[in-house]
Amino acid sequence: MSLRLEDRWVWDSWPFTDPDGRHHLFYLQADRSLGDPVARHLSPSIGHAVSDDWRTWRVLPDALAPRAEPGWDDGTTWTGSVIQGPSGRFHLFYTGATRAENCLVQRIGRADSDDLVTWHRHGTEPLVAADPRWYEKLGGPWFDEAWRDPWVFADPDGAGWHMLVTARARHGDPLSRGVVGHAWSADLDRWEVRPPLSEPGKFGQLEVLQYLELDGRSHLLFCTGAEQLNPALHPPGQRGGMWLLDGPGWQGPWDVSRARRVDHDSLYAARAIVDVDGQTRLLGFSDLVDGAFVGEILDPVPLVLDP
């Protein structure tokens, strides 16, 4: 009973459980008529579905699409996260890029909703962008400027809000520059970019980050494709996929060299959810099977690590 759309590919997603206990899933989607799955990245919108059990989904109206008029997000609306703020309103933080820059520079903005269905952009400018004091900007060894996949959560001690971001450091081997980007806000409106919570390690990038508590310990979940692994620091033939890392607390420092791969052939961009039986499982999309792109959300997957 996976979430498969006949006319659209579905890939990165992020869950949110509303105050009434219904499970919402926001996801990237693109029309299958594009033919080439790679083309989906520059033709995305954000879809929305709801479920009572994380398995049977009812598709709702789309949440967000690239801005119709010229602007910072007129090219893409990519991966993000949803929270409920202190006012009771819901906030969707998302990645945007503009066609004026060939969608090569990633920034983060926000849309707001009273009902999780109808969303309105928060202003006309992004909220936060990569700070060159710590993070690689366009023109470095990578083809793009990484500052995407915001995962926003409340500070455990009540001191504002934190945002974890897919980012790259200014130094190191290009396939080791992936770091846990970090920004902080007191009010969800004004954001302060802070130094990364990890050092360059053995990944070119850490995509779709999520912080979670598991078995009483702090963990970081992320994904990385095989082509973004530093071959000098991984066993020959190492596959990409989902990775899990434990640490001393949300603030790290996260030693990404200790991350272990989740044992699954095609799961990617998954988030940890608490399933109906109380178990923590992963909810994400099926990427490549026998070299072909699948593009559908799988049923929750057990969290089992490679031996």
C-alpha positions in Angstrom: 0.0 0.0 0.0 2.8 2.4 -0.8 2.1 5.9 -1.9 2.4 5.6 -5.7 1.0 8.2 -8.1 0.2 7.0 -11.6 1.0 10.3 -13.2 3.8 11.6 -10.9 7.1 10.5 -9.5 7.4 11.0 -5.7 10.7 11.3 -3.9 11.9 13.2 -0.8 9.3 13.5 1.9 8.8 14.8 5.4 6.1 13.8 7.9 4.1 15.7 10.4 1.5 14.4 12.9 -1.2 17.0 13.6 -2.8 17.7 17.0 -5.7 15.3 16.1 -3.2 12.4 15.5 -3.5 12.3 11.7 -0.3 11.7 9.9 0.6 14.1 7.1 3.3 13.6 4.5 4.7 16.3 2.3 6.7 15.2 -0.6 8.5 16.3 -3.8 6.7 15.3 -7.0 7.1 15.7 -10.7 5.1 14.7 -13.8 6.1 11.3 -15.2 5.5 12.7 -18.7 9.0 14.3 -18.4 10.3 10.9 -19.4 13.8 11.3 -17.9 13.6 11.0 -14.0 16.7 13.3 -13.7 14.5 16.1 -15.1 12.3 15.9 -12.1 14.7 17.9 -10.0 14.0 21.1 -12.1 10.2 20.5 -12.3 9.2 19.9 -8.7 6.2 20.8 -6.6 5.3 19.8 -3.0 2.5 17.3 -2.7 0.5 16.4 0.4 -1.2 13.3 1.6 -2.8 12.2 4.9 -3.0 8.8 6.6 -4.2 7.2 9.9 -1.6 4.4 9.7 1.4 5.6 7.6 0.3 3.1 4.9 -3.0 4.1 3.4 -2.9 7.6 2.0 -5.4 10.1 0.8 -3.9 12.7 -1.5 -4.8 16.3 -0.6 -4.3 19.5 -2.7 -0.7 20.4 -3.5 1.0 22.4 -0.8 3.5 24.6 -2.8 5.0 25.1 -6.2 7.8 27.3 -7.6 6.9 31.0 -7.5 5.1 32.2 -10.7 6.8 35.6 -10.8 10.6 36.1 -10.7 12.0 35.5 -7.3 14.4 33.5 -5.2 12.2 30.3 -5.4 10.9 30.6 -9.0 12.8 27.5 -10.1 12.4 25.0 -7.4 10.6 24.2 -4.1 12.6 21.4 -2.6 12.8 19.4 0.6 12.0 20.8 4.0 10.1 20.1 7.2 6.9 21.2 9.0 6.3 22.3 12.5 3.6 23.9 14.6 4.8 27.2 16.1 3.9 28.8 19.4 1.0 30.7 17.8 -0.6 27.5 16.7 0.0 28.2 13.1 1.9 25.6 11.0 5.1 26.4 9.2 6.7 24.7 6.2 10.4 25.4 5.8 11.6 24.5 2.3 14.5 24.8 -0.1 14.3 27.2 -3.0 16.4 28.1 -6.0 16.0 30.6 -8.8 16.2 30.2 -12.6 18.2 33.4 -12.7 21.1 31.4 -11.2 20.3 28.2 -13.1 19.0 26.8 -9.8 22.5 26.4 -8.6 22.3 28.4 -5.3 20.1 27.0 -2.6 18.4 29.0 0.1 15.7 28.4 2.7 12.3 30.0 3.1 9.0 29.4 4.8 5.3 29.1 4.0 2.5 29.3 6.7 -0.9 27.7 7.1 -3.8 27.6 9.5 -5.0 24.2 8.4 -2.0 22.3 6.9 -3.8 22.5 3.5 -3.7 26.0 2.2 -0.2 27.5 2.4 1.0 31.1 1.9 4.6 32.2 1.5 6.2 34.2 4.3 7.4 37.3 2.5 9.3 37.6 -0.8 12.8 36.9 0.4 14.5 33.7 1.8 15.0 33.4 5.5 18.5 32.0 5.6 21.4 31.3 3.2 24.9 29.8 3.5 27.4 32.0 5.4 30.8 32.1 3.7 32.6 32.2 7.0 32.0 28.5 7.4 30.2 27.1 4.4 31.2 26.5 0.8 29.6 29.0 -1.7 29.1 28.6 -5.5 32.4 28.5 -7.3 34.0 25.9 -5.2 34.8 22.3 -6.3 31.1 21.4 -6.4 28.7 22.4 -9.2 26.2 24.0 -6.8 25.9 25.8 -3.5 24.5 23.5 -0.9 22.1 24.9 1.7 19.0 22.8 1.7 16.7 20.2 3.4 16.0 22.3 6.5 15.0 20.1 9.6 13.6 22.5 12.2 12.9 21.5 15.8 12.5 23.3 19.2 15.5 23.6 21.5 15.1 20.9 24.2 15.7 23.6 26.8 13.3 26.0 25.4 15.9 28.4 24.0 14.4 29.0 20.5 14.5 26.8 17.4 17.2 25.0 15.6 17.6 24.2 11.9 19.8 21.4 10.6 20.9 22.0 7.0 22.6 20.0 4.2 25.8 22.0 3.7 29.4 21.7 2.8 32.5 23.1 4.6 34.9 25.5 2.9 37.8 23.2 3.2 38.8 19.5 2.7 38.5 17.0 -0.1 35.4 17.7 -2.1 34.0 14.2 -1.3 34.6 14.9 2.5 33.1 18.3 2.8 29.6 17.3 3.8 28.7 18.8 7.2 25.7 19.3 9.5 24.8 23.0 8.8 23.2 24.9 11.6 21.1 28.0 12.1 19.2 29.2 15.2 16.2 31.4 15.7 14.4 32.9 18.7 11.1 33.4 16.9 11.1 31.4 13.6 11.3 34.7 11.7 14.9 35.9 12.1 17.6 33.3 11.7 21.2 33.3 12.7 23.6 31.0 10.7 26.0 29.3 13.1 29.1 27.1 12.5 28.5 23.5 11.5 27.9 20.8 14.1 30.4 18.4 12.5 33.7 18.5 10.7 34.4 17.3 7.2 34.4 13.5 7.2 33.9 10.8 4.6 30.8 12.1 2.8 30.5 14.7 0.0 27.1 15.7 1.5 24.7 14.7 4.2 21.2 15.0 2.7 17.8 15.2 4.3 19.1 15.4 7.9 16.9 14.5 10.9 17.6 14.7 14.6 15.9 12.0 16.7 16.0 10.4 20.1 16.3 6.6 19.9 16.7 4.2 22.8 17.5 7.1 25.1 20.3 8.4 22.9 20.7 11.2 20.4 20.9 10.2 16.8 21.3 11.8 13.4 19.7 10.3 10.3 20.8 11.3 6.7 21.2 9.9 3.2 24.1 9.9 0.8 24.3 8.5 -2.8 27.2 6.2 -3.7 28.7 8.9 -5.9 29.0 11.2 -2.9 31.0 8.8 -0.8 34.8 9.5 -0.5 36.2 6.2 -2.0 39.4 6.6 0.0 37.4 6.3 3.3 34.8 3.6 2.4 35.2 0.0 1.5 35.3 -0.8 -2.2 31.8 -1.1 -3.7 30.2 0.7 -0.7 26.5 1.5 -1.6 24.8 4.7 -0.8 21.5 5.0 1.0 20.4 5.8 4.5 22.9 6.3 7.4 22.4 6.5 11.2 24.8 8.1 13.7 24.7 8.4 17.5 26.1 11.3 19.3 26.3 13.2 22.7 23.3 15.5 22.0 21.6 17.5 19.3 24.5 19.9 19.2 27.1 17.2 18.6 29.8 17.5 17.7 28.8 14.8 15.3 31.6 12.4 14.2 30.2 11.5 10.8 33.0 8.9 10.2 31.1 6.7 12.7 27.8 6.6 10.8 26.4 3.2 9.8 24.4 2.4 6.8 20.8 1.2 7.1 20.3 -2.2 5.5 18.0 -1.6 2.5 18.5 -1.8 -1.2 16.6 1.2 -2.4 15.4 3.3 0.5 16.4 7.0 0.3 15.5 10.4 1.9 13.7 8.6 4.7 12.5 10.1 8.0 12.1 8.3 11.3 8.4 8.0 12.3 6.7 6.4 15.3 4.6 3.6 13.8 1.1 2.6 15.0 2.7 -0.1 17.2 5.0 2.4 18.9 8.1 1.2 17.0 10.4 3.6 15.3 10.6 2.9 11.5 11.8 4.8 8.4 9.4 6.3 5.9 11.0 7.2 2.6 11.0 6.6 -1.2 12.3 3.8 -3.3 15.1 5.2 -5.4 16.8 2.8 -7.8 15.8 -0.9 -8.4 18.0 -2.8 -10.9 19.2 0.6 -12.2 15.7 2.0 -12.8 14.2 4.9 -10.9 11.1 3.9 -8.9 9.8 7.1 -7.3 7.2 6.0 -4.8 6.9 6.1 -1.0 7.4 2.7 0.6 5.5 1.4 3.6 7.4 2.0 6.9 10.8 0.2 6.9 12.4 -1.4 10.0 15.4 0.4 11.2 18.1 -2.3 10.7 21.8 -1.4 10.2 24.2 -3.2 8.0 26.3 -5.8 9.8 
